[in-house]
Amino acid sequence: MEWLTVPFEVTFVQRALWGGMLVSAICALAGTWVVLRGMAFLGDAMSHGLLPGVAVAALLGGNLMVGAVVSAAVMTAGVTALGRTPRLSQDTGIGLLFVGMLSLGVIIVSRSQSFAVDLTGFLFGDVLAVRQQDLLVLAAALLAALAVSVVGHRAFLALAFDARKARTLGLRPRLAHAVLLGLLGLAIVASFHIVGTLLVLGLLIAPPAAALPWARSARGVMLLAALLGTLAMFGGLLLSWHLSTAAGATVAALAVSLFFVSHMLSGLRDRRTRRIHSTASPLEAN
């Protein structure tokens, strides 16, 4: 059992695990609504839309998190505004913002002499470089995400299933959508420097999608998704230590693998349930 514990005796791996657990919880809170509402493309677009703010912050020697927050705010405002344009589909607006922000970010980063290093760090992150202050920021982000999730739960739930009914109930679906975009932005901003923008989508979508067949409520999906995300983080760090692979990519790959395993098992469960019901039906008829 030594191979299971040795990596986590190292301080930076311990910090990486704690950071990953906090990120998993944040992503579970936001990712559940992303999965329920089919907003994966939006999540991808927002994660890449952080690049201009991060690039400007890097060039000016400022805080990358502040730059990411500014970009996330711009993306949120842009998606909200374009979503109200009747002649433009939401996917089209998101796609245009995605390409525009990503292109602008690459242009800005290309002005830096360390273009490759900066872009690689942005895309793939460095989970093993988590510092003590990063854990404090992640803890604060988790508290904020939890507060938003609790206050907005009823509106988010109605919005996920029927926006018109949400309006009838006086839940202000447009405001709820904007707040949900803010929650998504918070999850991405808090997570991108841990696993990078390319891989954050794995933790944002894979654990909630894996939890969906086994949970009976949105809260159940969130809780199970947080546990699966933590499992992916623990297993990913363990595998990357012993196999000498990239930690962030290994974590994301394991999270996606858990999704496929979950749906395979749920398919077997459903098939077994149908078989039992079909066998019981003639007996009940007699």
TORTITOR-169163 format. One line per 4 residues: number of its first residue (from 1); their letters; for each residue x, y, z of C-alpha. Coordinates in nm, 2 decimals. Example, Ala and Ser with C-alpha at 12.3 -4.5 7.8 and 13.67 -1.06 7.14 Angstrom:
residues 2
1) as) 1.23 -0.45 0.78  1.37 -0.11 0.71;
//
This chain:
residues 286
1) mewl) 0.00 0.00 0.00  0.30 0.22 0.01  0.26 0.32 -0.36  -0.08 0.46 -0.26;
5) tvpf) 0.05 0.70 0.01  0.40 0.79 -0.08  0.31 1.07 -0.34  0.09 1.24 -0.08;
9) evtf) 0.37 1.26 0.17  0.52 1.54 -0.05  0.40 1.89 0.05  0.33 2.02 -0.30;
13) vqra) 0.12 1.71 -0.39  -0.08 1.75 -0.07  -0.15 2.11 -0.17  -0.24 1.99 -0.52;
17) lwgg) -0.49 1.75 -0.37  -0.65 2.00 -0.14  -0.67 2.25 -0.43  -0.82 1.98 -0.66;
21) mlvs) -1.08 1.89 -0.39  -1.19 2.26 -0.37  -1.20 2.29 -0.75  -1.40 1.97 -0.77;
25) aica) -1.66 2.11 -0.53  -1.68 2.45 -0.72  -1.71 2.27 -1.06  -1.98 2.04 -0.92;
29) lagt) -2.19 2.33 -0.82  -2.17 2.51 -1.15  -2.12 2.20 -1.37  -2.45 2.04 -1.26;
33) wvvl) -2.64 2.33 -1.42  -2.42 2.32 -1.73  -2.50 1.95 -1.78  -2.88 1.99 -1.70;
37) rgma) -2.91 2.28 -1.94  -2.68 2.15 -2.22  -2.44 2.44 -2.19  -2.11 2.25 -2.26;
41) flgd) -2.03 2.47 -2.56  -2.08 2.78 -2.35  -1.85 2.65 -2.08  -1.58 2.58 -2.34;
45) amsh) -1.63 2.93 -2.49  -1.60 3.10 -2.15  -1.29 2.91 -2.05  -1.11 3.01 -2.37;
49) gllp) -1.25 3.36 -2.34  -1.03 3.42 -2.03  -0.72 3.44 -2.25  -0.72 3.82 -2.33;
53) gvav) -0.75 3.93 -1.97  -0.49 3.67 -1.86  -0.26 3.78 -2.14  -0.29 4.15 -2.06;
57) aall) -0.23 4.08 -1.69  0.08 3.87 -1.77  0.23 4.14 -2.00  0.17 4.41 -1.74;
61) ggnl) 0.31 4.20 -1.46  -0.03 4.20 -1.28  -0.24 3.94 -1.11  -0.35 3.67 -1.36;
65) mvga) -0.67 3.60 -1.15  -0.77 3.97 -1.18  -0.73 3.95 -1.56  -0.93 3.63 -1.58;
69) vvsa) -1.21 3.79 -1.37  -1.23 4.09 -1.61  -1.24 3.86 -1.92  -1.51 3.64 -1.75;
73) avmt) -1.72 3.95 -1.68  -1.68 4.06 -2.04  -1.78 3.71 -2.17  -2.08 3.70 -1.93;
77) agvt) -2.20 4.04 -2.03  -2.15 3.96 -2.40  -2.34 3.62 -2.39  -2.62 3.79 -2.19;
81) algr) -2.65 4.07 -2.44  -2.63 3.85 -2.75  -2.89 3.61 -2.60  -3.14 3.89 -2.61;
85) tprl) -3.09 3.95 -2.98  -3.39 3.80 -3.15  -3.23 3.75 -3.50  -2.92 3.58 -3.36;
89) sqdt) -2.92 3.22 -3.22  -2.75 3.18 -2.88  -2.50 2.93 -3.03  -2.40 3.17 -3.30;
93) gigl) -2.34 3.45 -3.05  -2.14 3.23 -2.82  -1.94 3.10 -3.12  -1.86 3.46 -3.23;
97) lfvg) -1.75 3.56 -2.88  -1.55 3.24 -2.84  -1.35 3.30 -3.16  -1.32 3.68 -3.11;
101) mlsl) -1.19 3.66 -2.75  -0.96 3.36 -2.82  -0.81 3.54 -3.13  -0.76 3.86 -2.93;
105) gvii) -0.59 3.67 -2.66  -0.35 3.50 -2.89  -0.27 3.83 -3.06  -0.19 3.98 -2.72;
109) vsrs) 0.02 3.68 -2.60  0.21 3.68 -2.92  0.36 4.02 -2.82  0.53 3.84 -2.53;
113) qsfa) 0.87 3.69 -2.58  0.76 3.39 -2.37  0.46 3.32 -2.59  0.48 2.94 -2.58;
117) vdlt) 0.53 2.91 -2.21  0.25 3.15 -2.13  0.01 2.99 -2.36  0.09 2.64 -2.25;
121) gflf) 0.05 2.74 -1.88  -0.29 2.90 -1.97  -0.41 2.60 -2.16  -0.29 2.32 -1.94;
125) gdvl) -0.24 2.48 -1.60  0.00 2.34 -1.33  -0.19 2.15 -1.06  0.14 2.07 -0.88;
129) avrq) 0.22 2.45 -0.84  -0.07 2.52 -0.61  0.04 2.76 -0.33  -0.11 2.82 0.02;
133) qdll) -0.26 3.15 -0.10  -0.42 2.97 -0.39  -0.60 2.74 -0.14  -0.74 3.04 0.04;
137) vlaa) -0.87 3.19 -0.29  -1.03 2.86 -0.38  -1.19 2.83 -0.04  -1.34 3.18 -0.08;
141) alla) -1.46 3.10 -0.43  -1.62 2.78 -0.30  -1.81 2.98 -0.03  -1.93 3.23 -0.29;
145) alav) -2.04 2.95 -0.53  -2.22 2.78 -0.25  -2.40 3.10 -0.15  -2.51 3.16 -0.51;
149) svvg) -2.62 2.80 -0.55  -2.83 2.81 -0.24  -3.00 3.14 -0.31  -3.05 3.07 -0.68;
153) hraf) -3.14 2.70 -0.66  -3.51 2.73 -0.72  -3.47 2.97 -1.01  -3.19 2.77 -1.16;
157) lala) -3.40 2.45 -1.13  -3.70 2.61 -1.30  -3.48 2.76 -1.57  -3.32 2.42 -1.64;
161) fdar) -3.65 2.26 -1.72  -3.89 2.53 -1.84  -3.79 2.90 -1.88  -4.16 3.00 -1.95;
165) kart) -4.28 2.84 -1.62  -3.99 3.02 -1.44  -4.13 3.34 -1.57  -4.48 3.25 -1.47;
169) lglr) -4.36 3.18 -1.12  -4.20 3.52 -1.11  -3.84 3.38 -1.09  -3.70 3.63 -1.35;
173) prla) -3.53 3.37 -1.58  -3.32 3.64 -1.76  -3.16 3.74 -1.43  -3.13 3.38 -1.32;
177) havl) -2.95 3.30 -1.65  -2.71 3.60 -1.60  -2.64 3.48 -1.24  -2.58 3.13 -1.36;
181) lgll) -2.33 3.26 -1.62  -2.16 3.44 -1.33  -2.14 3.11 -1.14  -2.00 2.94 -1.44;
185) glai) -1.74 3.22 -1.48  -1.65 3.19 -1.11  -1.59 2.81 -1.15  -1.37 2.86 -1.46;
189) vasf) -1.17 3.15 -1.31  -1.11 2.96 -0.99  -1.00 2.65 -1.17  -0.81 2.75 -1.48;
193) hivg) -0.47 2.80 -1.31  -0.50 2.46 -1.15  -0.58 2.24 -1.46  -0.59 2.50 -1.74;
197) tllv) -0.87 2.62 -1.97  -0.86 2.31 -2.20  -0.89 2.07 -1.91  -1.12 2.26 -1.67;
201) lgll) -1.41 2.15 -1.89  -1.33 1.79 -1.79  -1.39 1.87 -1.42  -1.68 2.10 -1.50;
205) iapp) -1.88 1.85 -1.71  -1.75 1.49 -1.66  -1.83 1.44 -1.29  -2.19 1.59 -1.30;
209) aaal) -2.26 1.39 -1.62  -2.12 1.08 -1.45  -2.34 1.15 -1.15  -2.66 1.21 -1.34;
213) pwar) -2.78 0.85 -1.38  -2.74 0.78 -1.01  -2.88 1.09 -0.85  -3.25 1.17 -0.80;
217) sarg) -3.21 1.55 -0.75  -2.99 1.84 -0.86  -2.84 1.85 -0.51  -2.77 1.48 -0.53;
221) vmll) -2.59 1.53 -0.87  -2.38 1.81 -0.71  -2.28 1.60 -0.41  -2.19 1.29 -0.61;
225) aall) -2.01 1.51 -0.88  -1.80 1.66 -0.60  -1.71 1.31 -0.48  -1.63 1.19 -0.83;
229) gtla) -1.42 1.50 -0.90  -1.22 1.44 -0.58  -1.17 1.07 -0.68  -1.05 1.18 -1.02;
233) mfgg) -0.81 1.43 -0.86  -0.67 1.17 -0.62  -0.64 0.90 -0.88  -0.50 1.14 -1.14;
237) llls) -0.23 1.27 -0.90  -0.14 0.92 -0.80  -0.11 0.79 -1.16  0.08 1.10 -1.28;
241) whls) 0.33 1.05 -0.99  0.40 0.68 -1.08  0.37 0.71 -1.46  0.55 1.05 -1.49;
245) taag) 0.26 1.20 -1.69  0.12 1.55 -1.69  -0.08 1.58 -1.37  -0.36 1.81 -1.50;
249) atva) -0.42 1.61 -1.81  -0.42 1.28 -1.62  -0.68 1.42 -1.38  -0.91 1.53 -1.66;
253) alav) -0.86 1.20 -1.85  -0.96 1.01 -1.54  -1.26 1.23 -1.48  -1.38 1.16 -1.84;
257) slff) -1.31 0.78 -1.79  -1.53 0.79 -1.48  -1.81 0.93 -1.70  -1.79 0.64 -1.94;
261) vshm) -1.77 0.38 -1.66  -2.07 0.54 -1.49  -2.28 0.53 -1.80  -2.17 0.18 -1.89;
265) lsgl) -2.28 0.06 -1.54  -2.60 0.25 -1.55  -2.68 0.09 -1.89  -2.62 -0.26 -1.74;
269) rdrr) -2.84 -0.16 -1.44  -3.12 -0.05 -1.67  -3.10 -0.36 -1.88  -3.11 -0.58 -1.57;
273) trri) -3.41 -0.38 -1.44  -3.60 -0.43 -1.77  -3.52 -0.80 -1.77  -3.65 -0.84 -1.41;
277) hsta) -3.97 -0.65 -1.50  -4.03 -0.85 -1.82  -3.98 -1.17 -1.62  -4.21 -1.06 -1.34;
281) sple) -4.50 -0.94 -1.57  -4.63 -1.29 -1.67  -4.62 -1.39 -1.30  -4.82 -1.09 -1.20;
285) an) -5.07 -1.16 -1.47  -5.14 -1.50 -1.32;
//
